[in-house]
């Protein structure tokens, strides 16, 4: 049996590599790590418009999946 590192311990670069290989678990980990703080950031930058901030957040993560 091989040791598989927990995704929570992997650096972002490794998660991105796994995402580009099709790992949904890696994407979920990256989303979990950054979605809340990015949503707060986008909300502040977009004049406290949460709906617009959510759209930006979703667009960002879609780009991660498709690129």
C-alpha positions in Angstrom: 0.0 0.0 0.0 1.3 3.4 -1.0 1.1 6.5 1.2 -1.1 9.2 -0.3 -0.6 12.6 1.2 -3.7 14.4 2.4 -4.8 17.1 0.0 -4.9 19.6 2.9 -1.1 19.2 3.2 -0.3 19.7 -0.4 1.0 23.1 -1.7 -1.2 25.0 -4.1 1.1 24.2 -7.1 0.5 20.4 -6.5 -3.2 21.0 -6.1 -3.3 22.8 -9.5 -1.4 20.0 -11.1 -4.0 17.5 -9.8 -6.8 19.7 -10.9 -5.5 19.8 -14.4 -5.3 16.0 -14.2 -9.0 16.0 -13.4 -9.0 15.6 -9.6 -12.3 16.9 -8.2 -11.0 16.4 -4.6 -8.0 18.7 -5.4 -10.4 21.4 -6.8 -12.6 21.1 -3.7 -9.5 21.5 -1.4 -8.4 24.6 -3.4 -11.9 26.1 -3.3 -12.2 25.4 0.5 -8.8 27.1 1.1 -9.5 30.3 -0.7 -13.2 30.9 -1.5 -14.2 32.6 1.7 -11.2 35.0 1.7 -11.6 35.7 -2.0 -15.3 36.4 -1.6 -14.5 38.9 1.2 -11.9 40.5 -1.0 -14.1 40.7 -4.1 -16.9 42.1 -2.0 -14.8 44.9 -0.7 -13.3 45.7 -4.1 -16.8 45.8 -5.7 -18.4 48.3 -3.5 -19.9 45.7 -1.2 -21.9 44.2 -4.0 -22.0 40.5 -2.8 -23.8 39.3 -5.9 -21.2 40.7 -8.2 -18.4 39.4 -5.9 -19.9 35.9 -6.1 -20.0 36.1 -9.9 -16.3 37.0 -9.9 -15.5 34.2 -7.5 -17.3 31.6 -9.7 -15.7 33.0 -12.8 -12.3 32.7 -11.3 -12.8 29.0 -10.3 -14.3 28.2 -13.6 -11.1 29.5 -15.3 -9.1 27.3 -13.0 -11.1 24.3 -14.1 -11.0 25.1 -17.8 -7.4 26.3 -18.2 
